[in-house]
């Protein structure tokens, strides 16, 4: 799919799956797999490798797919752009949203079920100490009860029975705010949970925007065309016409349900107390729907669905503070959420520290920021560590922010607080008599060597090249 040339058919997840299979990046699992732990074990084992399509899952007639957006290369392929274009494309989607287009019919409503909407779904139980199966790949559509503006987000749904689930939402998320507003007005919040949406919609659902900013409009810009939507059948919402499956229902913020231990992005368990009750009134889906799952916790798809939208949001937030920001990375070590690397082009004195503080103010979950020069790839952890080791004087370039507000998922928070840290790993030419220039072959010779190797190495060996 070329950026800016999406059609209705291309708004499905299916062309991306076909592309992965053509390129040998999708593995079909032919054996019958148990959704309790076994499916998760396969996804975890294949975490850095192929997408998995489970053709037979015990207790369900639906196929299951997972491990799709496990890195920047996969995300770029899903959007039909180069890896270096991902953040600019997401950044542009924030600045130039495109409203969805209402259409008469959609494949997602080929089958409509209103009795027991959750029955027969291949919902996995992922981890040993979690007590329930979880829907993890559901993009949630809702509207602000006050303004009527739309919202996209992700949240986990723990299945309780054939019609109800516990929904776990951080208190500061917009969906939780809308549910509380609806409850204060004496009514539940209507929602639709779309699974198997186009990757552009999934990425947009992870954006950190303001209340009133509709992420579905950002998805339209990422697609290069308005997202096609159809009216839901039992709630007053519009849903993606080409999704695989949609669950319609309501959230009741004033009906708590205890959750118990749940996995979190950092790879450990948390116990958050009660979630809210979600009750479902309909399931609509394609006749041959594929049920998508995202392996939660510290796994690459979960990491990059957080990392790339947050990075693009930081580009947007830092524009006024530092117009010379180059690339922005959220590291795998920080689960794509807590550890940020900012690249500055010709940084000015004092600017690195200003950028660190701006990042902490913009995204509360971040607890470490490193600022590097333009010759350091912020997505390369070894290069970033090299800069910390060779370009920092700790007594000058280390910033500690004690007693900073922490989010509830922070493993080391104490009374809601944690110490945050910034590293100014930008070079000062005056620090070394020899200067800071890297010892490298001439650029022309290096480029010629790379061209020869690209032309002569077998494809499986080219990935080792430093291009």
C-alpha positions as CSV (number, residue, x, y, z in Angstrom):
1,X,0.0,0.0,0.0
2,X,1.5,3.3,-1.0
3,X,1.0,6.1,1.5
4,X,-1.8,8.4,0.5
5,X,-3.4,5.9,-1.8
6,X,-5.6,3.8,0.4
7,X,-8.8,2.3,-0.9
8,X,-11.7,0.6,0.9
9,X,-10.1,-2.8,0.4
10,X,-6.7,-1.6,1.6
11,X,-8.3,-0.5,4.9
12,X,-8.5,-4.1,5.9
13,X,-5.8,-5.9,7.8
14,X,-5.7,-8.6,5.1
15,X,-3.4,-7.1,2.5
16,X,-0.8,-6.7,5.2
17,X,-1.1,-10.4,6.2
18,X,-0.8,-11.4,2.6
19,X,2.3,-9.3,2.2
20,X,3.9,-10.9,5.3
21,X,3.1,-14.3,4.0
22,X,4.6,-13.6,0.5
23,X,7.8,-12.4,2.2
24,X,8.1,-15.4,4.5
25,X,7.2,-13.4,7.6
26,X,4.0,-15.2,8.5
27,X,4.0,-18.7,9.9
28,X,0.8,-20.8,9.9
29,X,0.3,-22.9,13.0
30,X,-1.6,-26.0,11.8
31,X,-1.9,-27.9,15.1
32,X,-4.9,-27.3,17.4
33,X,-3.8,-24.8,20.1
34,X,-5.4,-24.2,23.5
35,X,-6.2,-20.6,24.2
36,X,-5.2,-21.1,27.8
37,X,-1.5,-20.4,28.0
38,X,-0.5,-22.4,24.9
39,X,-1.4,-19.7,22.4
40,X,0.5,-17.2,24.5
41,X,3.5,-19.5,24.7
42,X,3.7,-19.7,20.9
43,X,3.5,-15.9,20.6
44,X,6.1,-15.4,23.3
45,X,8.5,-17.9,21.7
46,X,8.1,-16.2,18.3
47,X,8.3,-12.7,19.7
48,X,11.3,-11.4,17.6
49,X,10.3,-13.5,14.6
50,X,7.4,-14.2,12.3
51,X,3.7,-13.2,12.7
52,X,1.7,-16.3,13.6
53,X,-1.6,-17.4,12.2
54,X,-3.3,-20.0,14.3
55,X,-5.6,-22.0,12.0
56,X,-7.2,-24.1,14.8
57,X,-7.9,-22.9,18.3
58,X,-9.7,-25.1,20.8
59,X,-13.3,-24.0,21.5
60,X,-13.6,-21.6,18.6
61,X,-14.3,-21.6,14.9
62,X,-12.2,-18.5,14.3
63,X,-8.6,-18.3,13.3
64,X,-6.2,-16.2,15.4
65,X,-3.4,-13.9,14.3
66,X,-0.7,-12.2,16.4
67,X,2.9,-10.8,16.5
68,X,2.2,-8.4,13.7
69,X,3.7,-5.0,14.5
70,X,6.8,-6.2,16.3
71,X,9.2,-3.5,15.2
72,X,9.8,-0.4,13.0
73,X,10.3,-2.5,9.9
74,X,6.9,-4.2,10.3
75,X,5.2,-0.9,11.0
76,X,6.7,0.7,8.0
77,X,5.6,-2.2,5.8
78,X,2.1,-2.0,7.2
79,X,1.9,1.7,6.3
80,X,3.6,1.3,3.0
81,X,6.4,3.7,3.8
82,X,10.1,3.7,4.8
83,X,11.3,3.2,8.3
84,X,12.6,6.8,8.5
85,X,9.2,8.1,7.4
86,X,7.2,6.6,10.3
87,X,7.5,9.4,12.8
88,X,7.0,12.2,10.3
89,X,3.9,10.4,9.0
90,X,2.4,9.9,12.5
91,X,3.4,13.5,13.4
92,X,1.7,14.8,10.2
93,X,-1.4,12.7,11.2
94,X,-1.7,14.7,14.4
95,X,-1.3,18.0,12.7
96,X,-3.5,17.3,9.6
97,X,-6.4,14.9,10.7
98,X,-8.9,13.5,8.1
99,X,-12.5,13.0,9.2
100,X,-13.9,9.5,8.6
101,X,-16.3,8.7,5.8
102,X,-19.7,7.1,6.6
103,X,-20.5,4.3,4.2
104,X,-23.7,2.2,3.8
105,X,-22.3,-1.3,4.4
106,X,-19.1,-3.0,5.6
107,X,-17.6,-6.4,5.7
108,X,-17.5,-6.2,9.5
109,X,-21.3,-6.7,9.6
110,X,-21.6,-9.8,7.5
111,X,-22.6,-11.7,10.6
112,X,-24.6,-10.1,13.5
113,X,-24.9,-11.9,16.9
114,X,-26.8,-10.4,19.8
115,X,-27.2,-13.4,22.1
116,X,-24.1,-14.1,24.1
117,X,-21.8,-11.8,22.1
118,X,-18.6,-13.1,23.8
119,X,-19.3,-16.8,23.4
120,X,-17.0,-18.8,21.2
121,X,-14.3,-16.2,20.9
122,X,-10.7,-17.5,21.0
123,X,-9.7,-15.2,23.9
124,X,-6.3,-16.2,25.3
125,X,-5.3,-16.6,29.0
126,X,-1.8,-15.3,28.6
127,X,0.2,-15.6,31.8
128,X,0.5,-18.0,34.8
129,X,-0.7,-15.7,37.5
130,X,-3.5,-14.0,35.6
131,X,-6.9,-15.5,36.4
132,X,-8.9,-14.7,33.3
133,X,-8.7,-14.6,29.5
134,X,-8.0,-11.1,28.0
135,X,-9.0,-9.3,24.8
136,X,-5.8,-7.3,24.2
137,X,-6.1,-6.1,20.5
138,X,-9.4,-4.3,20.7
139,X,-9.4,-0.7,19.5
140,X,-12.1,1.0,21.6
141,X,-14.3,3.7,20.1
142,X,-16.2,6.0,22.4
143,X,-17.5,9.6,22.5
144,X,-17.0,12.3,25.2
145,X,-20.5,12.7,26.8
146,X,-19.9,16.4,27.2
147,X,-18.6,17.4,23.8
148,X,-19.7,14.5,21.6
149,X,-16.2,14.2,20.1
150,X,-14.8,10.8,19.3
151,X,-12.0,8.9,20.9
152,X,-9.9,5.8,20.1
153,X,-7.9,3.9,22.7
154,X,-6.7,0.5,23.8
155,X,-7.6,-1.2,27.1
156,X,-7.7,-4.8,28.3
157,X,-11.0,-6.7,28.7
158,X,-11.0,-9.7,31.0
159,X,-13.8,-12.0,30.1
160,X,-16.3,-12.7,32.9
161,X,-19.1,-14.6,31.0
162,X,-20.7,-14.6,27.6
163,X,-21.9,-11.0,27.9
164,X,-19.7,-9.2,30.3
165,X,-16.1,-8.3,30.9
166,X,-13.9,-6.3,33.3
167,X,-12.3,-3.4,31.5
168,X,-9.0,-2.1,33.0
169,X,-8.4,1.6,32.4
170,X,-5.8,3.9,34.0
171,X,-7.7,6.6,35.9
172,X,-6.2,9.4,33.8
173,X,-7.0,7.9,30.4
174,X,-9.7,9.7,28.4
175,X,-11.9,6.6,28.2
176,X,-12.0,6.5,32.0
177,X,-12.8,10.2,32.1
178,X,-15.7,9.7,29.7
179,X,-17.0,6.7,31.6
180,X,-17.0,8.8,34.8
181,X,-18.8,11.7,33.0
182,X,-21.4,9.3,31.7
183,X,-21.9,7.8,35.2
184,X,-22.3,11.2,36.7
185,X,-25.1,11.9,34.2
186,X,-26.8,8.7,35.2
187,X,-26.0,6.5,32.2
188,X,-23.4,4.1,31.0
189,X,-20.8,4.9,28.3
190,X,-21.4,3.4,24.9
191,X,-18.4,1.7,23.4
192,X,-17.5,-0.4,20.4
193,X,-14.4,-2.7,20.5
194,X,-12.9,-3.3,17.0
195,X,-10.5,-6.1,16.4
196,X,-8.4,-6.7,13.3
197,X,-8.4,-3.1,12.2
198,X,-5.9,-1.7,9.8
199,X,-2.6,-1.1,11.5
200,X,-2.9,2.7,10.9
201,X,-6.0,2.6,13.1
202,X,-4.2,0.6,15.8
203,X,-1.3,3.1,15.8
204,X,-3.6,6.1,16.0
205,X,-5.4,4.5,19.0
206,X,-2.1,4.7,20.9
207,X,-1.5,8.4,20.4
208,X,-1.3,10.8,23.4
209,X,-3.6,13.6,22.4
210,X,-5.8,16.2,24.1
211,X,-9.4,15.6,25.2
212,X,-11.5,16.4,22.1
213,X,-8.8,15.2,19.6
214,X,-10.2,12.2,17.7
215,X,-7.6,9.6,16.9
216,X,-9.8,8.1,14.2
217,X,-9.1,11.3,12.2
218,X,-5.4,10.8,12.6
219,X,-5.8,7.2,11.3
220,X,-7.4,8.7,8.2
221,X,-4.2,10.8,7.5
222,X,-2.0,7.7,8.1
223,X,-4.1,5.7,5.6
224,X,-4.1,8.5,3.1
225,X,-7.9,8.4,2.9
226,X,-10.8,8.8,5.3
227,X,-11.5,5.7,7.5
228,X,-14.7,4.1,6.2
229,X,-17.2,3.7,9.0
230,X,-20.6,2.1,9.3
231,X,-23.3,2.6,12.1
232,X,-23.1,0.1,14.9
233,X,-26.2,-2.0,15.4
234,X,-26.9,-1.6,19.1
235,X,-25.0,1.6,20.1
236,X,-24.9,5.1,18.7
237,X,-21.4,4.9,17.3
238,X,-19.7,4.5,13.9
239,X,-17.2,1.6,13.6
240,X,-14.5,0.7,11.0
241,X,-16.2,-0.9,8.1
242,X,-13.4,-3.2,7.2
243,X,-12.4,-4.5,10.7
244,X,-12.5,-8.2,11.3
245,X,-14.9,-8.1,14.3
246,X,-16.6,-5.5,16.5
247,X,-18.1,-5.9,20.0
248,X,-20.8,-3.3,20.9
249,X,-21.7,-2.5,24.5
250,X,-21.4,-0.2,27.5
251,X,-19.0,0.6,30.3
252,X,-20.4,1.4,33.8
253,X,-17.9,3.3,35.8
254,X,-19.9,2.9,39.0
255,X,-19.9,-0.9,38.9
256,X,-16.5,-2.0,40.0
257,X,-15.1,-5.5,39.4
258,X,-12.0,-6.9,41.2
259,X,-9.2,-7.9,38.8
260,X,-6.3,-9.4,40.7
261,X,-2.8,-9.7,39.2
262,X,-2.4,-8.5,35.7
263,X,0.7,-8.3,33.4
264,X,2.0,-4.8,32.7
265,X,4.3,-3.3,29.9
266,X,7.4,-3.6,32.0
267,X,7.1,-7.4,32.0
268,X,6.0,-7.9,35.7
269,X,2.6,-8.1,37.4
270,X,0.6,-5.3,39.0
271,X,-2.4,-5.3,41.2
272,X,-4.5,-2.2,40.5
273,X,-7.7,-3.2,42.4
274,X,-11.1,-3.0,40.7
275,X,-11.8,-2.3,37.1
276,X,-15.2,-1.3,35.5
277,X,-17.9,-3.6,34.3
278,X,-18.4,-3.8,30.5
279,X,-21.6,-5.4,29.2
280,X,-21.9,-6.3,25.5
281,X,-25.0,-6.2,23.4
282,X,-23.8,-7.4,20.0
283,X,-21.0,-9.0,18.1
284,X,-20.6,-8.2,14.4
285,X,-17.9,-9.7,12.2
286,X,-16.8,-10.9,8.8
287,X,-18.1,-14.4,7.8
288,X,-14.5,-15.7,7.9
289,X,-13.2,-13.3,10.6
290,X,-9.7,-13.5,12.0
291,X,-9.4,-12.8,15.7
292,X,-6.3,-10.6,16.4
293,X,-4.4,-10.8,19.7
294,X,-1.5,-8.7,21.0
295,X,0.9,-10.5,23.4
296,X,0.8,-8.1,26.4
297,X,3.5,-7.4,28.9
298,X,7.2,-7.0,27.8
299,X,6.8,-8.2,24.2
300,X,7.8,-6.4,21.0
301,X,4.3,-5.7,19.5
302,X,3.2,-4.2,22.8
303,X,6.4,-2.2,23.0
304,X,6.3,-0.7,19.5
305,X,2.6,0.1,19.6
306,X,3.5,2.4,22.5
307,X,6.9,3.6,21.4
308,X,6.1,5.0,17.9
309,X,3.0,7.0,18.7
310,X,4.6,8.4,21.9
311,X,7.7,9.4,19.9
312,X,5.6,11.1,17.3
313,X,3.7,12.9,20.0
314,X,6.9,14.1,21.6
315,X,8.0,15.5,18.2
316,X,4.8,17.5,18.3
317,X,5.2,18.6,21.9
318,X,8.9,19.6,21.5
319,X,8.4,21.7,18.4
320,X,8.1,24.9,20.3
321,X,10.9,24.1,22.8
322,X,13.5,22.7,20.3
323,X,12.8,23.2,16.6
324,X,16.1,21.4,15.9
325,X,14.9,18.0,17.2
326,X,15.9,15.3,14.8
327,X,14.7,11.8,15.6
328,X,13.0,10.5,18.8
329,X,13.2,7.0,20.1
330,X,11.6,5.1,22.9
331,X,13.7,2.2,23.8
332,X,12.9,-1.5,24.1
333,X,14.6,-1.5,27.5
334,X,12.0,1.0,28.6
335,X,9.2,-1.1,27.0
336,X,8.5,1.7,24.5
337,X,7.3,4.0,27.3
338,X,9.6,5.0,30.1
339,X,13.0,5.6,28.4
340,X,13.4,8.3,25.7
341,X,16.3,9.3,23.5
342,X,16.1,12.7,21.8
343,X,18.4,13.6,18.9
344,X,19.3,17.3,18.6
345,X,20.8,18.9,15.5
346,X,23.5,21.3,16.5
347,X,22.3,21.7,20.1
348,X,22.7,25.1,21.7
349,X,24.1,25.5,25.2
350,X,21.5,24.5,27.9
351,X,19.1,23.2,25.3
352,X,19.5,19.5,26.3
353,X,18.4,20.2,29.8
354,X,15.4,22.2,28.6
355,X,14.4,19.3,26.3
356,X,14.6,16.8,29.2
357,X,12.3,18.8,31.4
358,X,9.9,19.3,28.5
359,X,9.7,15.5,27.9
360,X,8.9,14.8,31.6
361,X,6.2,17.5,31.4
362,X,4.7,16.1,28.2
363,X,4.5,12.4,29.0
364,X,4.2,11.5,32.7
365,X,5.2,7.8,32.2
366,X,8.7,8.7,31.1
367,X,11.4,8.5,33.7
368,X,14.6,8.6,31.8
369,X,15.7,11.0,28.9
370,X,19.0,10.9,27.0
371,X,19.8,13.7,24.6
372,X,22.3,12.9,21.8
373,X,23.9,14.6,18.8
374,X,22.8,14.1,15.1
375,X,25.6,11.6,14.5
376,X,24.0,9.1,17.0
377,X,21.1,7.0,16.0
378,X,18.7,7.2,18.9
379,X,17.2,3.8,18.0
380,X,20.6,2.2,18.3
381,X,21.1,1.3,22.0
382,X,24.8,0.7,21.7
383,X,25.4,4.0,20.0
384,X,23.4,5.8,22.7
385,X,25.4,4.1,25.4
386,X,28.6,5.0,23.6
387,X,27.6,8.6,23.7
388,X,26.8,8.4,27.4
389,X,30.2,6.9,28.2
390,X,32.3,9.1,25.9
391,X,30.5,12.5,25.8
392,X,29.2,12.9,29.4
393,X,30.8,14.4,32.5
394,X,28.5,13.1,35.2
395,X,29.0,16.1,37.5
396,X,27.9,18.4,34.7
397,X,25.6,16.5,32.5
398,X,23.4,14.4,34.8
399,X,20.0,15.8,35.8
400,X,18.2,14.2,38.7
401,X,14.5,15.1,39.3
402,X,13.6,13.7,42.8
403,X,10.1,13.2,44.0
404,X,8.5,13.5,40.5
405,X,5.0,12.3,39.9
406,X,4.8,8.7,38.8
407,X,2.1,6.8,37.0
408,X,0.5,3.9,38.8
409,X,2.4,1.3,36.6
410,X,5.8,2.5,37.6
411,X,7.5,-0.5,39.3
412,X,9.6,1.7,41.7
413,X,7.0,4.3,42.7
414,X,6.7,5.2,46.3
415,X,3.7,7.2,47.4
416,X,3.1,8.0,43.8
417,X,6.5,9.5,43.3
418,X,9.8,8.4,41.7
419,X,13.1,10.0,40.8
420,X,13.5,10.8,37.1
421,X,16.9,11.2,35.4
422,X,18.2,13.0,32.3
423,X,21.6,12.4,30.5
424,X,23.1,15.2,28.4
425,X,25.2,13.0,26.0
426,X,25.8,15.7,23.5
427,X,29.4,16.5,22.6
428,X,31.4,19.5,23.8
429,X,34.3,20.0,21.4
430,X,36.2,21.8,24.1
431,X,36.2,18.7,26.3
432,X,39.0,17.1,24.2
433,X,42.1,18.6,22.6
434,X,41.6,16.1,19.7
435,X,38.0,17.1,19.3
436,X,35.0,14.7,18.9
437,X,35.2,13.6,15.3
438,X,34.7,9.9,14.8
439,X,37.5,7.9,13.2
440,X,36.0,6.6,10.0
441,X,36.9,5.9,6.3
442,X,36.2,8.7,3.8
443,X,32.4,8.8,3.1
444,X,32.9,8.1,-0.7
445,X,34.9,4.9,0.1
446,X,32.4,3.8,2.7
447,X,29.4,4.3,0.3
448,X,31.2,2.4,-2.5
449,X,31.9,-0.5,-0.1
450,X,28.3,-0.7,1.0
451,X,27.0,-0.6,-2.6
452,X,29.3,-3.5,-3.6
453,X,28.2,-5.6,-0.6
454,X,24.5,-5.0,-1.2
455,X,25.0,-6.2,-4.8
456,X,27.0,-9.3,-3.9
457,X,25.8,-10.5,-0.5
458,X,22.9,-13.0,-0.3
459,X,19.8,-11.3,1.1
460,X,19.9,-13.0,4.5
461,X,23.4,-11.5,5.1
462,X,22.6,-7.9,4.0
463,X,20.9,-7.1,7.3
464,X,24.3,-7.0,9.0
465,X,25.4,-4.0,6.9
466,X,25.7,-0.6,8.5
467,X,23.8,1.4,5.9
